[in-house]
Amino acid sequence: MSGSSEAPEVPRRRPGRPRLTEPSPEYRQRLEEIIETGAQVFHDRGYDAGSLDDVAAALDLRKASLYHYLRSKAQLLYFIFDRAISLSLQRLDEMADIADPRERLATLIAHQVRMVAEEPSLFSVFFDQRPRLDDAFEAEIRQKERAYVGRIAAIVQSAADAGELPPVDARHAAHAVLGMTSWIYKWFDPVRDDPDRVAETMTSLVLGQRPPPSAPSR
């Protein structure tokens, strides 16, 4: 036998996928600013006339800097749509712990009104620029919309089961509630209109006034 004592060869580590990291808070904040500004630009100028140059100028950025956050104007429109529907779903999550069916439906109506009133540019683009949404993004947005309508239909059905509404087709009623509360983007005037008063009016239309408690019998 040979007396050599060569060190054993250490197997080389296989290359793996690069470790993914979450975007930094600064990145997220800047992207939110871009989405918000894009919504304002597309609201003011329309999607066809508005450009990434307009968005960059409003943010005091070079246009090239925007491509660190998005690939195209079409993707910016998708980000605006996704933010609108994600915000809507988040509002539903916030009322998940409300046990009373009437209160849950009333809270839904109020949330819808306040959300559209607080984000007029975002929801104006969402409703008015839908034909401009790229087909590559349409399926994802539509899937989230269906989930949103389904959850609202469940809230409506719960209220009907509790006797707070007459027997109704829950899906039809869900679209009716959405149509009524969303359409305020066309006429809501923050100088003249108060979101809480609007919500009270719409809640009364849907749920009516609760009768006062009857006096105890003697």
C-alpha positions in Angstrom: 0.0 0.0 0.0 1.1 3.5 -0.7 2.0 5.7 2.3 0.6 8.9 0.8 -2.0 10.8 2.9 -3.7 13.0 0.4 -6.7 14.9 1.8 -10.0 13.6 0.5 -11.6 15.8 -2.2 -14.4 18.0 -0.8 -17.5 17.8 -3.0 -18.3 21.1 -4.5 -21.6 22.6 -3.5 -24.2 22.6 -6.2 -25.4 26.0 -7.3 -28.9 26.7 -6.1 -31.5 29.3 -6.8 -30.7 32.8 -5.6 -32.4 33.5 -2.3 -35.5 35.7 -2.8 -35.8 38.7 -0.6 -38.9 40.8 0.2 -39.1 44.3 -1.3 -37.9 46.8 1.2 -40.3 49.2 2.9 -38.8 52.0 0.9 -39.5 50.1 -2.4 -43.1 49.4 -1.3 -43.6 53.0 -0.4 -42.3 54.3 -3.7 -44.4 51.8 -5.6 -47.5 53.0 -3.7 -46.7 56.5 -4.7 -46.3 55.5 -8.3 -49.7 53.7 -8.3 -51.4 56.7 -6.5 -49.9 59.2 -9.0 -50.7 56.9 -12.0 -54.3 56.8 -10.9 -54.4 60.6 -10.7 -52.8 61.0 -14.1 -55.2 58.5 -15.8 -58.1 60.0 -14.0 -57.2 63.6 -15.1 -56.0 62.8 -18.7 -57.5 59.4 -19.4 -55.5 56.2 -20.0 -54.8 56.8 -23.7 -53.6 60.4 -23.2 -51.8 59.9 -19.9 -48.2 58.6 -20.1 -45.4 57.4 -17.9 -43.7 60.6 -18.7 -46.6 62.4 -16.9 -46.3 60.1 -14.0 -42.5 60.6 -13.7 -42.9 64.3 -14.0 -45.5 64.4 -11.2 -43.1 62.5 -9.0 -40.1 64.5 -10.0 -38.4 61.3 -11.3 -36.7 60.3 -14.5 -38.9 58.1 -16.6 -36.1 55.4 -16.6 -36.5 55.2 -12.8 -40.0 54.0 -13.2 -38.8 50.8 -14.9 -37.3 49.7 -11.6 -40.9 49.3 -10.4 -42.9 48.4 -13.5 -42.4 47.3 -17.0 -45.0 49.3 -18.9 -48.0 51.7 -18.8 -50.2 48.6 -19.1 -48.7 47.1 -16.0 -49.2 50.3 -14.1 -52.9 50.2 -15.0 -53.0 46.6 -13.7 -51.4 47.8 -10.4 -54.1 50.4 -10.1 -56.8 47.8 -10.6 -55.2 45.3 -8.3 -54.9 48.0 -5.6 -58.6 48.8 -5.9 -59.8 45.3 -5.6 -57.3 44.3 -2.9 -58.3 47.3 -0.8 -62.0 46.2 -1.2 -61.2 42.7 -0.1 -59.2 44.0 2.9 -62.2 46.1 4.0 -64.3 42.8 4.0 -61.6 41.2 6.2 -61.9 44.0 8.7 -65.6 43.2 9.3 -65.2 39.5 9.5 -65.7 39.5 13.3 -69.1 41.3 13.2 -71.5 38.7 14.4 -74.8 40.5 13.8 -76.0 40.1 10.2 -77.7 43.4 10.0 -74.7 45.3 11.5 -72.4 43.5 9.1 -74.4 44.5 6.0 -74.7 48.1 7.3 -70.9 48.2 7.9 -70.3 46.8 4.4 -72.4 49.6 2.9 -70.6 52.3 4.9 -67.2 50.9 4.1 -68.0 50.8 0.4 -69.2 54.4 0.4 -66.2 55.7 2.4 -63.7 53.8 0.4 -64.9 55.2 -3.0 -65.3 58.7 -1.5 -61.7 58.6 -0.1 -60.1 57.2 -3.3 -62.0 59.0 -6.1 -59.1 58.8 -8.7 -58.4 55.1 -8.0 -62.0 54.0 -8.4 -62.7 56.3 -11.3 -59.9 54.6 -13.2 -61.1 51.2 -12.1 -64.6 51.7 -13.4 -63.9 54.0 -16.4 -60.8 52.4 -17.9 -61.7 48.8 -17.7 -61.7 48.4 -21.5 -58.0 49.4 -21.5 -56.9 46.7 -19.1 -54.6 44.3 -20.9 -55.9 40.8 -21.6 -52.9 39.4 -19.8 -54.2 40.9 -16.5 -58.0 40.6 -17.0 -58.3 37.0 -15.8 -56.6 37.7 -12.4 -58.7 40.9 -11.8 -61.9 39.1 -12.7 -61.1 36.2 -10.4 -60.7 38.6 -7.5 -63.9 40.4 -8.4 -65.8 37.2 -8.4 -64.4 36.4 -4.9 -65.5 39.9 -3.8 -69.0 39.6 -5.1 -69.3 36.1 -3.6 -68.3 37.4 -0.1 -70.8 40.2 -0.4 -73.5 37.8 -1.5 -72.8 35.7 1.6 -73.3 38.8 3.8 -76.6 39.6 2.1 -77.8 36.0 2.4 -76.9 36.0 6.1 -79.0 39.2 6.6 -81.9 37.6 4.6 -81.7 34.4 6.7 -81.9 36.5 9.9 -85.1 38.3 8.6 -83.4 41.6 8.1 -84.1 41.5 4.3 -86.9 39.9 2.3 -86.0 36.7 0.5 -83.8 37.7 -2.4 -81.3 36.3 -4.9 -78.1 37.0 -3.0 -76.0 37.4 -6.0 -78.4 39.9 -7.6 -78.6 41.8 -4.4 -74.8 41.8 -4.0 -74.5 43.5 -7.4 -77.2 45.9 -6.5 -75.4 47.0 -3.3 -72.1 47.2 -5.2 -73.7 49.3 -8.0 -75.4 51.7 -5.6 -72.3 52.3 -3.4 -69.8 52.3 -6.2 -71.7 54.8 -8.5 -71.0 57.6 -6.1 -67.6 58.0 -7.9 -69.7 59.8 -10.6 -71.4 62.3 -8.3 -69.9 62.5 -4.9 -68.8 66.1 -4.0 -66.5 66.3 -1.0 -67.5 69.9 -0.4 -71.3 69.2 -0.4 -71.6 65.5 0.5 -70.7 63.8 3.7 -69.8 60.1 3.4 -71.5 59.1 6.6 -74.8 60.8 5.5 -74.6 59.0 2.2 -74.0 55.7 3.9 -76.9 56.3 6.3 -79.2 57.0 3.3 -78.1 53.9 1.4 -78.3 51.7 4.6 -81.9 52.9 5.1 -82.8 52.1 1.5 -81.5 48.5 1.9 -82.3 47.7 5.5 -85.1 50.2 6.3 -85.5 51.6 9.8 -85.5 49.1 12.7 -88.8 49.5 14.6 -88.5 50.8 18.1 -88.6 48.1 20.8 -92.2 47.4 22.0 -93.2 48.5 25.4 -93.2 45.7 28.0 -96.6 44.3 28.7 -98.1 45.0 32.1 
